[in-house]
Amino acid sequence: MDFLTLFLLYLCSVLAVAALLCLCSGRQESFLTRSVTRAGQVLSLVIPSQLQRVTQQALHRLFHTRSCLFVVLHVALQAAVFGEYTWEVFVYCWQLQFPLLLLLLPYLLLAANLGCFLLCSRANPGTVTKSNAASLAKVYAYDGVLFQRGLVCPTCSLEKPARSKHCSVCRTCVHRFDHHCVWVNNCIGAGNAGAFLLYLLSLTATAGAVAAVTAALLGQVLLLSNAVHGTYLDAQGQEQPVGIPLLVQHLFLTFPRIVFMLGFVILLTLILGGYCSFSLYLALTNQTTNEWCKSRRFGGSPHLPSQPHDRPLVYRNIYSKGIWRNLKEIFNPPTVLERKKK
């Protein structure tokens, strides 16, 4: 039971850290940010300066330059999970005569996910250039709070269209910029927002399907082994029914790799499900991650942001057009001609 207890504590700690990151994201001076800053200041006193420079260069190259490292890690994780699923779970389920469609469902979802991944990583996210900057500036209106008319990108030397942002990683301005995703090694913008949403949905569904089939296998194994209905002798020599902890321990001892994979996939499904729900919320309200983070500094108001200059700016989302039209816009971005028709 010691290993099981440590494993459960590990899952709880990872979930707690993930929840903390989600709660603290978007805050300029959050407790997490202050804690990391103070910890870095303390460590800088004991870590040699040369090692600090090497670490900073490595982190900058990893997170602030385009790199295929996370793409390779992404593919390696999928290969490891599906390798274990194929050689362990699929074989046992086939012997237990599980429905073939159920066993093939994770592979079908994986194929769909890889297709969305290629579309998302290869597509042009909506790069702003000298030739299209003027036309893109007419697609969305300037709200006067997050996006001001007449601002010029100091790096690209181009007037920034509304809802655009300069990506320091790709070193270009992106139309309807959402964020830069290291897992697909590309920016998420107007050109691939729909593919990215499908990528998240298919990835979450793939992890959930693997977890469901694996859990069904372990449940069937317990039923066939009669462990659910078994008893054991306690310290006083009395028979006690087998509880859930002993059942999980029995599975750990019998199928340690499968149980560990199941725990990892369940955790991955919960994290991906949370992020996928957040992305769906942004899509249905016609917001981007960049806009959502910036808008938290201004608060919300049902009034238009045309208040006097002596009052603090209040943000209002002027781009939302209703749930269905917002969702349609993700997969079919508006053009200048479409906006003129309206």
Secondary structure, 3 states (H helix, E strand, C coil): CHHHHHHHHHHHHHHHHHHHHHHHCCCCCCHHHHHHHHHHHHHHHHCCHHHHHHHHHHHHHHHCCCCCHHHHHHHHHHHHHHHHHHHHHHHHHHHCCCCHHHHHHHHHHHHHHHHHHHHHHHCCCCECCCCCHHHHCCCCCCCCCCCCCCCECCCCCCECCCCCEEECCCCEEECCCCEEECCCCEEECCCCHHHHHHHHHHHHHHHHHHHHHHHHHHHHHHHHHCCCCCEEECCCCCEEECCHHHHHHHHHHHCHHHHHHHHHHHHHHHHHHHHHHHHHHHHHCCCCHHHHHHHCCCCECCCCCCCCCCCCCCECCCCCCCHHHHHHHHHCCCCHHHHHHC
